[in-house]
Amino acid sequence: MADIKIPVEPYKIKMVEPIKKTTRNERDRILKKAGLNIFNIPSENVYIDLLTDSGTSAMSDAQWASMMVGDESYAGARSFFHFEKAVKNIFGFKHVIPTHQGRAAERILFQTLLQEGDHVVNNIHFDTTRANIEVRNAHADNLVIQEAYDPDTDYPFKGNMDVKKLASFLKEKRKGNIPLVMITITNNSGGGQPVSLANIQEVSRICHSQGVPFFFDACRFAENAYFIKKREKSYRDISILDISREMFSLVDGATMSAKKDALVNIGGFITLNDDSLAQELKKTLIIGEGFPTYGGLAGRDLEAIAQGLTEIVEEDYLEHRIGQVQYLGELLKKEGIPVFQPVGGHAVYLLADKFLPHIPRSQYPGWALTVALYRESGIRAVEVGGVMFAEKDERTGKERYPELEMVRLAVPRRVYTQSHLQYTAEALIRLYWEREKVKGLKIVYEPEHLRHFTARFEEVK
Ligand SMILES: *Cc1c(COP(=O)(O)O)cnc(C)c1O
């Protein structure tokens, strides 16, 4: 293991939360009761939870301290002004509108901007972004570069927008039908892959030459900035804060889920320069979220975000954070376990159909892998494959599967130590050696929409 870089923590621990080890027999019972669906497992029975990095971060002592001085006034709370200042310091826009989480920011933005039949372009839309566009009968178009779909090449910026396709898309649809273009940094639905500053500059130029507003879905902006620093030569000596500021100087605004790169458990915001749009957004905000100086959050939540935003751009933090994810990926790759390359910013994605080649797609190898991983070692991961994304032929009931059948191991921020990651890698390596024992699955119950949350399964005999 000498050749694998060990992530060294830039913090020490002063509060701990016990996690429980269960026996294999107990987990087998828990799984049966859960219908072999990891979403139905009470988190108490999970030893290491890699379900998501959203809202699962550990807050710092400074964040907890800031919560104690939260100003809970309805209007004009001191905490709002702290929050606004912290957001402006990085993002640099005139208006900052708090929301209870990222999807509320999206709902308010799209409700205000979109007409039926409009198109919104993104590298790859995240699920909630797509849903908030489609619910207004508008179209969510993905124009990421082709490399994004190839799990085996080492291309450094697989989150980039295909600028040729974007330029012709904007020309072909009359621009009136495209109220905005977005880029998701990092590209969550494409494996947490970063977008280069060169690409952002080019997209900005194309959009602005056509008069189309350009926004970020900015959830993991600091992780994206870190990749730019490491992979884009001319930024090697620029601070994360300055790289972030340059990124935001090229767009007209952003939506943000603070549950990611603001190191808090709940919160979000929209930030932009356009005065009249901001005024419209605030009108919608008041109806659904709250008064513009709290927007669905408590004063203490606004304080925690303000403090979190100062910590997220620290290079020591990011080196460790991204380092942890890379470390887990390296431990797995070294044993020949198939993973999506290169490893992204917040998660390692296993290529489940290559991990379990004896299980046909119709028996959900990704889902089977999440079940086996929990049963053998108490680790919870999530399938991103056939159960989540299959399309069903209405007439024949036959399913069409997405190109990639993956299992995501998302690493929460500042929560787990190196030995937790080692334990995870060892569990997967053992499972890989004994992979032919893992059985395929069939669905015995499924709802009409978003079936992965509540479907029930049985093993195929
Ligand atoms: C999490 C996420 C969202 C939605 O944010 P929530 O806080 O979960 O509502 C939007 N876009 C991306 C890229 C995300 O990762």
The ligand as an SDF file (V2000), in Angstrom:
LIG
                    3D

 15 15  0  0  0  0  0  0  0  0999 V2000
  -28.3080   17.5040   -3.9420 C   0  0  0  0  0  0  0  0  0  0  0  0
  -28.3450   18.1770   -5.2420 C   0  0  0  0  0  0  0  0  0  0  0  0
  -29.4260   18.9950   -5.6000 C   0  0  0  0  0  0  0  0  0  0  0  0
  -30.6640   19.1490   -4.7470 C   0  0  0  0  0  0  0  0  0  0  0  0
  -30.3980   19.6480   -3.4840 O   0  0  0  0  0  0  0  0  0  0  0  0
  -31.2240   19.2070   -2.1810 P   0  0  0  0  0  0  0  0  0  0  0  0
  -30.6200   20.0150   -1.0970 O   0  0  0  0  0  0  0  0  0  0  0  0
  -31.0740   17.7230   -2.0070 O   0  0  0  0  0  0  0  0  0  0  0  0
  -32.6640   19.5730   -2.4240 O   0  0  0  0  0  0  0  0  0  0  0  0
  -29.3560   19.6270   -6.8360 C   0  0  0  0  0  0  0  0  0  0  0  0
  -28.3160   19.4530   -7.6660 N   0  0  0  0  0  0  0  0  0  0  0  0
  -27.2770   18.6720   -7.3530 C   0  0  0  0  0  0  0  0  0  0  0  0
  -26.1300   18.5330   -8.3020 C   0  0  0  0  0  0  0  0  0  0  0  0
  -27.2480   18.0050   -6.1420 C   0  0  0  0  0  0  0  0  0  0  0  0
  -26.2060   17.2100   -5.8410 O   0  0  0  0  0  0  0  0  0  0  0  0
  1  2  1  0
  2  3  1  0
  2 14  2  0
  3  4  1  0
  3 10  2  0
  4  5  1  0
  5  6  1  0
  6  7  2  0
  6  8  1  0
  6  9  1  0
 10 11  1  0
 11 12  2  0
 12 13  1  0
 12 14  1  0
 14 15  1  0
M  END
$$$$
